[in-house]
Amino acid sequence: MVFEVEITRKADKSISGLPGDIRRRVLNAISKLPNFPDDLDIKKLHGLRGMYRVRIGDYRILISVERKKLVVINVLHRSKAYKGKR
């Protein structure tokens, strides 16, 4: 199944503020998302229906699955990703 990927404004802003090498790795991972789940480190977030995270080093891509659409909600450092600051 191939998914459509949408990036929120908040996620786009977070991505643009990342260091260059991390930004490239995050964008590469996002480009692989249409084939979800692929070879990425993707895990379901407990207690949140339809929410997943993709691990890219110390950063997390937070995504929501809605039928045939994946929404990239935010990209955060792991120290902030799970503290409700989405």
PDB file of N, CA, C and O in Angstrom:
ATOM      1  N   MET A   1       0.844  -1.176   0.000  1.00  0.00           N
ATOM      2  CA  MET A   1       0.000   0.000   0.000  1.00  0.00           C
ATOM      3  C   MET A   1       0.891   1.241   0.000  1.00  0.00           C
ATOM      4  O   MET A   1       1.839   1.332   0.779  1.00  0.00           O
ATOM      5  N   VAL A   2       0.586   2.177  -0.862  1.00  0.00           N
ATOM      6  CA  VAL A   2       1.337   3.419  -0.954  1.00  0.00           C
ATOM      7  C   VAL A   2       0.522   4.541  -0.322  1.00  0.00           C
ATOM      8  O   VAL A   2      -0.660   4.711  -0.621  1.00  0.00           O
ATOM      9  N   PHE A   3       1.164   5.296   0.549  1.00  0.00           N
ATOM     10  CA  PHE A   3       0.509   6.388   1.262  1.00  0.00           C
ATOM     11  C   PHE A   3       0.875   7.734   0.668  1.00  0.00           C
ATOM     12  O   PHE A   3       1.961   7.913   0.116  1.00  0.00           O
ATOM     13  N   GLU A   4      -0.043   8.674   0.789  1.00  0.00           N
ATOM     14  CA  GLU A   4       0.229  10.071   0.475  1.00  0.00           C
ATOM     15  C   GLU A   4       0.845  10.671   1.740  1.00  0.00           C
ATOM     16  O   GLU A   4       0.404  10.366   2.849  1.00  0.00           O
ATOM     17  N   VAL A   5       1.861  11.522   1.580  1.00  0.00           N
ATOM     18  CA  VAL A   5       2.522  12.132   2.738  1.00  0.00           C
ATOM     19  C   VAL A   5       2.267  13.629   2.728  1.00  0.00           C
ATOM     20  O   VAL A   5       2.466  14.304   1.718  1.00  0.00           O
ATOM     21  N   GLU A   6       1.820  14.135   3.876  1.00  0.00           N
ATOM     22  CA  GLU A   6       1.580  15.571   4.048  1.00  0.00           C
ATOM     23  C   GLU A   6       2.477  16.047   5.195  1.00  0.00           C
ATOM     24  O   GLU A   6       2.583  15.377   6.221  1.00  0.00           O
ATOM     25  N   ILE A   7       3.114  17.196   5.020  1.00  0.00           N
ATOM     26  CA  ILE A   7       3.967  17.771   6.052  1.00  0.00           C
ATOM     27  C   ILE A   7       3.297  19.039   6.569  1.00  0.00           C
ATOM     28  O   ILE A   7       3.008  19.954   5.797  1.00  0.00           O
ATOM     29  N   THR A   8       3.050  19.093   7.875  1.00  0.00           N
ATOM     30  CA  THR A   8       2.414  20.274   8.459  1.00  0.00           C
ATOM     31  C   THR A   8       3.388  21.455   8.452  1.00  0.00           C
ATOM     32  O   THR A   8       4.599  21.281   8.310  1.00  0.00           O
ATOM     33  N   ARG A   9       2.843  22.630   8.604  1.00  0.00           N
ATOM     34  CA  ARG A   9       3.665  23.845   8.647  1.00  0.00           C
ATOM     35  C   ARG A   9       4.640  23.791   9.816  1.00  0.00           C
ATOM     36  O   ARG A   9       5.794  24.201   9.694  1.00  0.00           O
ATOM     37  N   LYS A  10       4.166  23.282  10.948  1.00  0.00           N
ATOM     38  CA  LYS A  10       5.007  23.161  12.140  1.00  0.00           C
ATOM     39  C   LYS A  10       6.189  22.235  11.872  1.00  0.00           C
ATOM     40  O   LYS A  10       7.320  22.542  12.250  1.00  0.00           O
ATOM     41  N   ALA A  11       5.930  21.101  11.220  1.00  0.00           N
ATOM     42  CA  ALA A  11       6.999  20.151  10.897  1.00  0.00           C
ATOM     43  C   ALA A  11       7.977  20.764   9.902  1.00  0.00           C
ATOM     44  O   ALA A  11       9.189  20.590  10.031  1.00  0.00           O
ATOM     45  N   ASP A  12       7.454  21.479   8.909  1.00  0.00           N
ATOM     46  CA  ASP A  12       8.307  22.124   7.914  1.00  0.00           C
ATOM     47  C   ASP A  12       9.247  23.129   8.578  1.00  0.00           C
ATOM     48  O   ASP A  12      10.428  23.203   8.239  1.00  0.00           O
ATOM     49  N   LYS A  13       8.721  23.888   9.510  1.00  0.00           N
ATOM     50  CA  LYS A  13       9.521  24.862  10.239  1.00  0.00           C
ATOM     51  C   LYS A  13      10.581  24.162  11.091  1.00  0.00           C
ATOM     52  O   LYS A  13      11.722  24.618  11.158  1.00  0.00           O
ATOM     53  N   SER A  14      10.211  23.058  11.740  1.00  0.00           N
ATOM     54  CA  SER A  14      11.163  22.289  12.543  1.00  0.00           C
ATOM     55  C   SER A  14      12.282  21.728  11.685  1.00  0.00           C
ATOM     56  O   SER A  14      13.450  21.766  12.074  1.00  0.00           O
ATOM     57  N   ILE A  15      11.928  21.207  10.520  1.00  0.00           N
ATOM     58  CA  ILE A  15      12.916  20.632   9.611  1.00  0.00           C
ATOM     59  C   ILE A  15      13.896  21.700   9.134  1.00  0.00           C
ATOM     60  O   ILE A  15      15.100  21.452   9.065  1.00  0.00           O
ATOM     61  N   SER A  16      13.389  22.879   8.808  1.00  0.00           N
ATOM     62  CA  SER A  16      14.267  23.935   8.298  1.00  0.00           C
ATOM     63  C   SER A  16      15.238  24.430   9.369  1.00  0.00           C
ATOM     64  O   SER A  16      16.276  24.998   9.030  1.00  0.00           O
ATOM     65  N   GLY A  17      14.932  24.232  10.645  1.00  0.00           N
ATOM     66  CA  GLY A  17      15.803  24.659  11.723  1.00  0.00           C
ATOM     67  C   GLY A  17      16.831  23.620  12.149  1.00  0.00           C
ATOM     68  O   GLY A  17      17.636  23.879  13.044  1.00  0.00           O
ATOM     69  N   LEU A  18      16.815  22.452  11.522  1.00  0.00           N
ATOM     70  CA  LEU A  18      17.752  21.386  11.882  1.00  0.00           C
ATOM     71  C   LEU A  18      19.127  21.624  11.265  1.00  0.00           C
ATOM     72  O   LEU A  18      19.238  22.288  10.234  1.00  0.00           O
ATOM     73  N   PRO A  19      20.183  21.080  11.895  1.00  0.00           N
ATOM     74  CA  PRO A  19      21.513  21.129  11.268  1.00  0.00           C
ATOM     75  C   PRO A  19      21.480  20.396   9.933  1.00  0.00           C
ATOM     76  O   PRO A  19      20.687  19.471   9.756  1.00  0.00           O
ATOM     77  N   GLY A  20      22.330  20.796   8.995  1.00  0.00           N
ATOM     78  CA  GLY A  20      22.305  20.278   7.622  1.00  0.00           C
ATOM     79  C   GLY A  20      22.323  18.769   7.489  1.00  0.00           C
ATOM     80  O   GLY A  20      21.520  18.215   6.737  1.00  0.00           O
ATOM     81  N   ASP A  21      23.222  18.077   8.203  1.00  0.00           N
ATOM     82  CA  ASP A  21      23.304  16.624   8.058  1.00  0.00           C
ATOM     83  C   ASP A  21      22.064  15.928   8.603  1.00  0.00           C
ATOM     84  O   ASP A  21      21.590  14.955   8.018  1.00  0.00           O
ATOM     85  N   ILE A  22      21.539  16.420   9.716  1.00  0.00           N
ATOM     86  CA  ILE A  22      20.308  15.849  10.280  1.00  0.00           C
ATOM     87  C   ILE A  22      19.129  16.134   9.355  1.00  0.00           C
ATOM     88  O   ILE A  22      18.285  15.265   9.139  1.00  0.00           O
ATOM     89  N   ARG A  23      19.069  17.354   8.806  1.00  0.00           N
ATOM     90  CA  ARG A  23      17.985  17.719   7.887  1.00  0.00           C
ATOM     91  C   ARG A  23      17.958  16.769   6.693  1.00  0.00           C
ATOM     92  O   ARG A  23      16.887  16.320   6.284  1.00  0.00           O
ATOM     93  N   ARG A  24      19.120  16.461   6.133  1.00  0.00           N
ATOM     94  CA  ARG A  24      19.176  15.541   4.983  1.00  0.00           C
ATOM     95  C   ARG A  24      18.680  14.155   5.371  1.00  0.00           C
ATOM     96  O   ARG A  24      17.957  13.522   4.602  1.00  0.00           O
ATOM     97  N   ARG A  25      19.059  13.674   6.558  1.00  0.00           N
ATOM     98  CA  ARG A  25      18.610  12.357   7.007  1.00  0.00           C
ATOM     99  C   ARG A  25      17.105  12.331   7.243  1.00  0.00           C
ATOM    100  O   ARG A  25      16.442  11.346   6.918  1.00  0.00           O
ATOM    101  N   VAL A  26      16.566  13.403   7.805  1.00  0.00           N
ATOM    102  CA  VAL A  26      15.120  13.490   8.051  1.00  0.00           C
ATOM    103  C   VAL A  26      14.363  13.528   6.726  1.00  0.00           C
ATOM    104  O   VAL A  26      13.370  12.819   6.560  1.00  0.00           O
ATOM    105  N   LEU A  27      14.819  14.344   5.790  1.00  0.00           N
ATOM    106  CA  LEU A  27      14.141  14.435   4.493  1.00  0.00           C
ATOM    107  C   LEU A  27      14.231  13.117   3.728  1.00  0.00           C
ATOM    108  O   LEU A  27      13.296  12.743   3.021  1.00  0.00           O
ATOM    109  N   ASN A  28      15.348  12.418   3.868  1.00  0.00           N
ATOM    110  CA  ASN A  28      15.485  11.103   3.238  1.00  0.00           C
ATOM    111  C   ASN A  28      14.470  10.125   3.833  1.00  0.00           C
ATOM    112  O   ASN A  28      13.836   9.365   3.101  1.00  0.00           O
ATOM    113  N   ALA A  29      14.316  10.146   5.161  1.00  0.00           N
ATOM    114  CA  ALA A  29      13.345   9.261   5.820  1.00  0.00           C
ATOM    115  C   ALA A  29      11.917   9.604   5.392  1.00  0.00           C
ATOM    116  O   ALA A  29      11.109   8.707   5.152  1.00  0.00           O
ATOM    117  N   ILE A  30      11.605  10.903   5.296  1.00  0.00           N
ATOM    118  CA  ILE A  30      10.263  11.324   4.868  1.00  0.00           C
ATOM    119  C   ILE A  30       9.992  10.870   3.445  1.00  0.00           C
ATOM    120  O   ILE A  30       8.859  10.518   3.114  1.00  0.00           O
ATOM    121  N   SER A  31      11.022  10.873   2.591  1.00  0.00           N
ATOM    122  CA  SER A  31      10.830  10.425   1.213  1.00  0.00           C
ATOM    123  C   SER A  31      10.520   8.933   1.134  1.00  0.00           C
ATOM    124  O   SER A  31       9.944   8.476   0.147  1.00  0.00           O
ATOM    125  N   LYS A  32      10.895   8.166   2.164  1.00  0.00           N
ATOM    126  CA  LYS A  32      10.604   6.722   2.204  1.00  0.00           C
ATOM    127  C   LYS A  32       9.238   6.415   2.805  1.00  0.00           C
ATOM    128  O   LYS A  32       8.763   5.284   2.704  1.00  0.00           O
ATOM    129  N   LEU A  33       8.598   7.401   3.427  1.00  0.00           N
ATOM    130  CA  LEU A  33       7.326   7.162   4.118  1.00  0.00           C
ATOM    131  C   LEU A  33       6.178   6.660   3.235  1.00  0.00           C
ATOM    132  O   LEU A  33       5.343   5.909   3.741  1.00  0.00           O
ATOM    133  N   PRO A  34       6.080   7.021   1.954  1.00  0.00           N
ATOM    134  CA  PRO A  34       4.939   6.508   1.181  1.00  0.00           C
ATOM    135  C   PRO A  34       4.823   4.986   1.181  1.00  0.00           C
ATOM    136  O   PRO A  34       3.732   4.457   0.968  1.00  0.00           O
ATOM    137  N   ASN A  35       5.915   4.276   1.414  1.00  0.00           N
ATOM    138  CA  ASN A  35       5.891   2.815   1.461  1.00  0.00           C
ATOM    139  C   ASN A  35       5.796   2.293   2.890  1.00  0.00           C
ATOM    140  O   ASN A  35       6.233   1.176   3.167  1.00  0.00           O
ATOM    141  N   PHE A  36       5.238   3.076   3.791  1.00  0.00           N
ATOM    142  CA  PHE A  36       5.114   2.781   5.219  1.00  0.00           C
ATOM    143  C   PHE A  36       4.538   1.392   5.468  1.00  0.00           C
ATOM    144  O   PHE A  36       3.599   1.036   4.756  1.00  0.00           O
ATOM    145  N   PRO A  37       4.994   0.595   6.381  1.00  0.00           N
ATOM    146  CA  PRO A  37       6.305   0.713   7.009  1.00  0.00           C
ATOM    147  C   PRO A  37       7.372   0.112   6.110  1.00  0.00           C
ATOM    148  O   PRO A  37       7.171  -0.945   5.514  1.00  0.00           O
ATOM    149  N   ASP A  38       8.464   0.767   6.020  1.00  0.00           N
ATOM    150  CA  ASP A  38       9.562   0.375   5.147  1.00  0.00           C
ATOM    151  C   ASP A  38      10.710  -0.110   6.024  1.00  0.00           C
ATOM    152  O   ASP A  38      10.492  -0.796   7.022  1.00  0.00           O
ATOM    153  N   ASP A  39      11.904   0.241   5.655  1.00  0.00           N
ATOM    154  CA  ASP A  39      13.070  -0.161   6.438  1.00  0.00           C
ATOM    155  C   ASP A  39      13.409   0.853   7.531  1.00  0.00           C
ATOM    156  O   ASP A  39      14.497   0.816   8.105  1.00  0.00           O
ATOM    157  N   LEU A  40      12.472   1.753   7.811  1.00  0.00           N
ATOM    158  CA  LEU A  40      12.681   2.773   8.831  1.00  0.00           C
ATOM    159  C   LEU A  40      12.385   2.219  10.220  1.00  0.00           C
ATOM    160  O   LEU A  40      11.662   1.233  10.363  1.00  0.00           O
ATOM    161  N   ASP A  41      12.950   2.858  11.238  1.00  0.00           N
ATOM    162  CA  ASP A  41      12.684   2.477  12.625  1.00  0.00           C
ATOM    163  C   ASP A  41      11.397   3.176  13.064  1.00  0.00           C
ATOM    164  O   ASP A  41      11.432   4.261  13.644  1.00  0.00           O
ATOM    165  N   ILE A  42      10.266   2.536  12.779  1.00  0.00           N
ATOM    166  CA  ILE A  42       8.948   3.109  13.065  1.00  0.00           C
ATOM    167  C   ILE A  42       8.307   2.322  14.201  1.00  0.00           C
ATOM    168  O   ILE A  42       8.284   1.091  14.188  1.00  0.00           O
ATOM    169  N   LYS A  43       7.786   3.056  15.185  1.00  0.00           N
ATOM    170  CA  LYS A  43       7.071   2.402  16.285  1.00  0.00           C
ATOM    171  C   LYS A  43       5.807   3.181  16.599  1.00  0.00           C
ATOM    172  O   LYS A  43       5.761   4.405  16.477  1.00  0.00           O
ATOM    173  N   LYS A  44       4.780   2.441  17.006  1.00  0.00           N
ATOM    174  CA  LYS A  44       3.517   3.053  17.424  1.00  0.00           C
ATOM    175  C   LYS A  44       3.707   3.698  18.783  1.00  0.00           C
ATOM    176  O   LYS A  44       4.379   3.143  19.652  1.00  0.00           O
ATOM    177  N   LEU A  45       3.113   4.873  18.969  1.00  0.00           N
ATOM    178  CA  LEU A  45       3.174   5.546  20.261  1.00  0.00           C
ATOM    179  C   LEU A  45       2.023   5.046  21.126  1.00  0.00           C
ATOM    180  O   LEU A  45       0.862   5.106  20.720  1.00  0.00           O
ATOM    181  N   HIS A  46       2.342   4.561  22.297  1.00  0.00           N
ATOM    182  CA  HIS A  46       1.342   4.007  23.200  1.00  0.00           C
ATOM    183  C   HIS A  46       0.397   5.092  23.699  1.00  0.00           C
ATOM    184  O   HIS A  46       0.825   6.191  24.052  1.00  0.00           O
ATOM    185  N   GLY A  47      -0.871   4.775  23.724  1.00  0.00           N
ATOM    186  CA  GLY A  47      -1.870   5.685  24.254  1.00  0.00           C
ATOM    187  C   GLY A  47      -2.338   6.743  23.276  1.00  0.00           C
ATOM    188  O   GLY A  47      -3.201   7.552  23.616  1.00  0.00           O
ATOM    189  N   LEU A  48      -1.795   6.756  22.080  1.00  0.00           N
ATOM    190  CA  LEU A  48      -2.185   7.743  21.074  1.00  0.00           C
ATOM    191  C   LEU A  48      -2.615   7.013  19.809  1.00  0.00           C
ATOM    192  O   LEU A  48      -1.779   6.447  19.104  1.00  0.00           O
ATOM    193  N   ARG A  49      -3.886   7.023  19.523  1.00  0.00           N
ATOM    194  CA  ARG A  49      -4.433   6.291  18.385  1.00  0.00           C
ATOM    195  C   ARG A  49      -3.898   6.845  17.058  1.00  0.00           C
ATOM    196  O   ARG A  49      -4.007   8.041  16.786  1.00  0.00           O
ATOM    197  N   GLY A  50      -3.327   5.974  16.248  1.00  0.00           N
ATOM    198  CA  GLY A  50      -2.861   6.343  14.920  1.00  0.00           C
ATOM    199  C   GLY A  50      -1.585   7.167  14.884  1.00  0.00           C
ATOM    200  O   GLY A  50      -1.242   7.730  13.844  1.00  0.00           O
ATOM    201  N   MET A  51      -0.868   7.247  16.019  1.00  0.00           N
ATOM    202  CA  MET A  51       0.357   8.042  16.080  1.00  0.00           C
ATOM    203  C   MET A  51       1.577   7.122  16.104  1.00  0.00           C
ATOM    204  O   MET A  51       1.604   6.107  16.801  1.00  0.00           O
ATOM    205  N   TYR A  52       2.578   7.508  15.326  1.00  0.00           N
ATOM    206  CA  TYR A  52       3.817   6.750  15.238  1.00  0.00           C
ATOM    207  C   TYR A  52       4.995   7.705  15.327  1.00  0.00           C
ATOM    208  O   TYR A  52       4.847   8.918  15.181  1.00  0.00           O
ATOM    209  N   ARG A  53       6.176   7.127  15.572  1.00  0.00           N
ATOM    210  CA  ARG A  53       7.395   7.915  15.529  1.00  0.00           C
ATOM    211  C   ARG A  53       8.407   7.186  14.662  1.00  0.00           C
ATOM    212  O   ARG A  53       8.447   5.956  14.610  1.00  0.00           O
ATOM    213  N   VAL A  54       9.223   7.982  13.981  1.00  0.00           N
ATOM    214  CA  VAL A  54      10.327   7.457  13.190  1.00  0.00           C
ATOM    215  C   VAL A  54      11.588   7.977  13.849  1.00  0.00           C
ATOM    216  O   VAL A  54      11.736   9.184  14.043  1.00  0.00           O
ATOM    217  N   ARG A  55      12.504   7.075  14.197  1.00  0.00           N
ATOM    218  CA  ARG A  55      13.729   7.469  14.874  1.00  0.00           C
ATOM    219  C   ARG A  55      14.826   7.746  13.852  1.00  0.00           C
ATOM    220  O   ARG A  55      15.144   6.899  13.017  1.00  0.00           O
ATOM    221  N   ILE A  56      15.394   8.932  13.931  1.00  0.00           N
ATOM    222  CA  ILE A  56      16.525   9.338  13.096  1.00  0.00           C
ATOM    223  C   ILE A  56      17.586   9.863  14.062  1.00  0.00           C
ATOM    224  O   ILE A  56      17.587  11.046  14.400  1.00  0.00           O
ATOM    225  N   GLY A  57      18.479   8.992  14.502  1.00  0.00           N
ATOM    226  CA  GLY A  57      19.490   9.384  15.482  1.00  0.00           C
ATOM    227  C   GLY A  57      18.819   9.866  16.758  1.00  0.00           C
ATOM    228  O   GLY A  57      18.022   9.148  17.362  1.00  0.00           O
ATOM    229  N   ASP A  58      19.149  11.095  17.166  1.00  0.00           N
ATOM    230  CA  ASP A  58      18.554  11.673  18.377  1.00  0.00           C
ATOM    231  C   ASP A  58      17.270  12.441  18.092  1.00  0.00           C
ATOM    232  O   ASP A  58      16.721  13.074  18.994  1.00  0.00           O
ATOM    233  N   TYR A  59      16.779  12.400  16.856  1.00  0.00           N
ATOM    234  CA  TYR A  59      15.568  13.130  16.483  1.00  0.00           C
ATOM    235  C   TYR A  59      14.440  12.162  16.197  1.00  0.00           C
ATOM    236  O   TYR A  59      14.671  11.012  15.823  1.00  0.00           O
ATOM    237  N   ARG A  60      13.208  12.638  16.379  1.00  0.00           N
ATOM    238  CA  ARG A  60      12.018  11.834  16.145  1.00  0.00           C
ATOM    239  C   ARG A  60      11.087  12.564  15.188  1.00  0.00           C
ATOM    240  O   ARG A  60      10.799  13.748  15.359  1.00  0.00           O
ATOM    241  N   ILE A  61      10.626  11.839  14.185  1.00  0.00           N
ATOM    242  CA  ILE A  61       9.609  12.356  13.274  1.00  0.00           C
ATOM    243  C   ILE A  61       8.289  11.813  13.793  1.00  0.00           C
ATOM    244  O   ILE A  61       8.095  10.598  13.822  1.00  0.00           O
ATOM    245  N   LEU A  62       7.386  12.678  14.200  1.00  0.00           N
ATOM    246  CA  LEU A  62       6.089  12.263  14.720  1.00  0.00           C
ATOM    247  C   LEU A  62       5.085  12.286  13.580  1.00  0.00           C
ATOM    248  O   LEU A  62       4.892  13.315  12.932  1.00  0.00           O
ATOM    249  N   ILE A  63       4.441  11.137  13.338  1.00  0.00           N
ATOM    250  CA  ILE A  63       3.495  11.042  12.228  1.00  0.00           C
ATOM    251  C   ILE A  63       2.161  10.496  12.712  1.00  0.00           C
ATOM    252  O   ILE A  63       2.075   9.766  13.700  1.00  0.00           O
ATOM    253  N   SER A  64       1.130  10.878  11.977  1.00  0.00           N
ATOM    254  CA  SER A  64      -0.219  10.406  12.224  1.00  0.00           C
ATOM    255  C   SER A  64      -0.687   9.666  10.974  1.00  0.00           C
ATOM    256  O   SER A  64      -0.462  10.130   9.856  1.00  0.00           O
ATOM    257  N   VAL A  65      -1.328   8.532  11.157  1.00  0.00           N
ATOM    258  CA  VAL A  65      -1.833   7.752  10.028  1.00  0.00           C
ATOM    259  C   VAL A  65      -3.335   7.964   9.939  1.00  0.00           C
ATOM    260  O   VAL A  65      -4.069   7.680  10.886  1.00  0.00           O
ATOM    261  N   GLU A  66      -3.784   8.462   8.798  1.00  0.00           N
ATOM    262  CA  GLU A  66      -5.202   8.723   8.564  1.00  0.00           C
ATOM    263  C   GLU A  66      -5.593   8.098   7.224  1.00  0.00           C
ATOM    264  O   GLU A  66      -5.361   8.673   6.160  1.00  0.00           O
ATOM    265  N   ARG A  67      -6.185   6.921   7.301  1.00  0.00           N
ATOM    266  CA  ARG A  67      -6.560   6.147   6.116  1.00  0.00           C
ATOM    267  C   ARG A  67      -5.359   5.953   5.203  1.00  0.00           C
ATOM    268  O   ARG A  67      -4.427   5.245   5.586  1.00  0.00           O
ATOM    269  N   LYS A  68      -5.337   6.547   4.015  1.00  0.00           N
ATOM    270  CA  LYS A  68      -4.212   6.379   3.089  1.00  0.00           C
ATOM    271  C   LYS A  68      -3.286   7.589   3.096  1.00  0.00           C
ATOM    272  O   LYS A  68      -2.585   7.849   2.118  1.00  0.00           O
ATOM    273  N   LYS A  69      -3.287   8.325   4.202  1.00  0.00           N
ATOM    274  CA  LYS A  69      -2.487   9.536   4.286  1.00  0.00           C
ATOM    275  C   LYS A  69      -1.654   9.524   5.560  1.00  0.00           C
ATOM    276  O   LYS A  69      -2.154   9.208   6.640  1.00  0.00           O
ATOM    277  N   LEU A  70      -0.375   9.872   5.420  1.00  0.00           N
ATOM    278  CA  LEU A  70       0.518  10.032   6.564  1.00  0.00           C
ATOM    279  C   LEU A  70       0.766  11.520   6.740  1.00  0.00           C
ATOM    280  O   LEU A  70       1.141  12.208   5.791  1.00  0.00           O
ATOM    281  N   VAL A  71       0.558  12.017   7.951  1.00  0.00           N
ATOM    282  CA  VAL A  71       0.762  13.428   8.231  1.00  0.00           C
ATOM    283  C   VAL A  71       1.977  13.556   9.144  1.00  0.00           C
ATOM    284  O   VAL A  71       1.981  13.046  10.265  1.00  0.00           O
ATOM    285  N   VAL A  72       3.010  14.244   8.650  1.00  0.00           N
ATOM    286  CA  VAL A  72       4.189  14.517   9.470  1.00  0.00           C
ATOM    287  C   VAL A  72       3.817  15.694  10.351  1.00  0.00           C
ATOM    288  O   VAL A  72       3.655  16.814   9.867  1.00  0.00           O
ATOM    289  N   ILE A  73       3.682  15.441  11.645  1.00  0.00           N
ATOM    290  CA  ILE A  73       3.206  16.451  12.580  1.00  0.00           C
ATOM    291  C   ILE A  73       4.333  17.343  13.062  1.00  0.00           C
ATOM    292  O   ILE A  73       4.180  18.564  13.118  1.00  0.00           O
ATOM    293  N   ASN A  74       5.471  16.741  13.412  1.00  0.00           N
ATOM    294  CA  ASN A  74       6.581  17.537  13.923  1.00  0.00           C
ATOM    295  C   ASN A  74       7.854  16.709  13.875  1.00  0.00           C
ATOM    296  O   ASN A  74       7.804  15.483  13.777  1.00  0.00           O
ATOM    297  N   VAL A  75       8.988  17.380  13.944  1.00  0.00           N
ATOM    298  CA  VAL A  75      10.292  16.747  14.047  1.00  0.00           C
ATOM    299  C   VAL A  75      10.974  17.384  15.251  1.00  0.00           C
ATOM    300  O   VAL A  75      11.240  18.585  15.264  1.00  0.00           O
ATOM    301  N   LEU A  76      11.254  16.560  16.267  1.00  0.00           N
ATOM    302  CA  LEU A  76      11.787  17.080  17.519  1.00  0.00           C
ATOM    303  C   LEU A  76      12.970  16.248  17.996  1.00  0.00           C
ATOM    304  O   LEU A  76      13.112  15.080  17.634  1.00  0.00           O
ATOM    305  N   HIS A  77      13.817  16.870  18.816  1.00  0.00           N
ATOM    306  CA  HIS A  77      14.875  16.131  19.493  1.00  0.00           C
ATOM    307  C   HIS A  77      14.198  15.174  20.469  1.00  0.00           C
ATOM    308  O   HIS A  77      13.124  15.472  20.991  1.00  0.00           O
ATOM    309  N   ARG A  78      14.818  14.041  20.710  1.00  0.00           N
ATOM    310  CA  ARG A  78      14.191  13.011  21.551  1.00  0.00           C
ATOM    311  C   ARG A  78      13.893  13.501  22.966  1.00  0.00           C
ATOM    312  O   ARG A  78      12.987  12.986  23.621  1.00  0.00           O
ATOM    313  N   SER A  79      14.647  14.489  23.440  1.00  0.00           N
ATOM    314  CA  SER A  79      14.397  15.001  24.786  1.00  0.00           C
ATOM    315  C   SER A  79      13.074  15.764  24.885  1.00  0.00           C
ATOM    316  O   SER A  79      12.539  15.940  25.980  1.00  0.00           O
ATOM    317  N   LYS A  80      12.547  16.216  23.741  1.00  0.00           N
ATOM    318  CA  LYS A  80      11.293  16.981  23.727  1.00  0.00           C
ATOM    319  C   LYS A  80      10.135  16.231  23.070  1.00  0.00           C
ATOM    320  O   LYS A  80       8.976  16.608  23.241  1.00  0.00           O
ATOM    321  N   ALA A  81      10.440  15.185  22.329  1.00  0.00           N
ATOM    322  CA  ALA A  81       9.436  14.531  21.496  1.00  0.00           C
ATOM    323  C   ALA A  81       8.284  13.897  22.273  1.00  0.00           C
ATOM    324  O   ALA A  81       7.161  13.853  21.770  1.00  0.00           O
ATOM    325  N   TYR A  82       8.529  13.418  23.456  1.00  0.00           N
ATOM    326  CA  TYR A  82       7.508  12.672  24.186  1.00  0.00           C
ATOM    327  C   TYR A  82       6.922  13.438  25.356  1.00  0.00           C
ATOM    328  O   TYR A  82       6.256  12.847  26.206  1.00  0.00           O
ATOM    329  N   LYS A  83       7.153  14.736  25.418  1.00  0.00           N
ATOM    330  CA  LYS A  83       6.692  15.530  26.551  1.00  0.00           C
ATOM    331  C   LYS A  83       5.415  16.310  26.263  1.00  0.00           C
ATOM    332  O   LYS A  83       5.112  17.276  26.964  1.00  0.00           O
ATOM    333  N   GLY A  84       4.663  15.905  25.242  1.00  0.00           N
ATOM    334  CA  GLY A  84       3.390  16.554  24.951  1.00  0.00           C
ATOM    335  C   GLY A  84       3.520  17.868  24.204  1.00  0.00           C
ATOM    336  O   GLY A  84       2.526  18.573  24.031  1.00  0.00           O
ATOM    337  N   LYS A  85       4.715  18.215  23.758  1.00  0.00           N
ATOM    338  CA  LYS A  85       4.920  19.472  23.023  1.00  0.00           C
ATOM    339  C   LYS A  85       4.857  19.208  21.538  1.00  0.00           C
ATOM    340  O   LYS A  85       5.865  19.316  20.839  1.00  0.00           O
ATOM    341  N   ARG A  86       3.688  18.866  21.055  1.00  0.00           N
ATOM    342  CA  ARG A  86       3.525  18.562  19.640  1.00  0.00           C
ATOM    343  C   ARG A  86       2.881  19.743  18.998  1.00  0.00           C
ATOM    344  O   ARG A  86       2.634  19.732  17.792  1.00  0.00           O
TER     345      ARG A  86
END
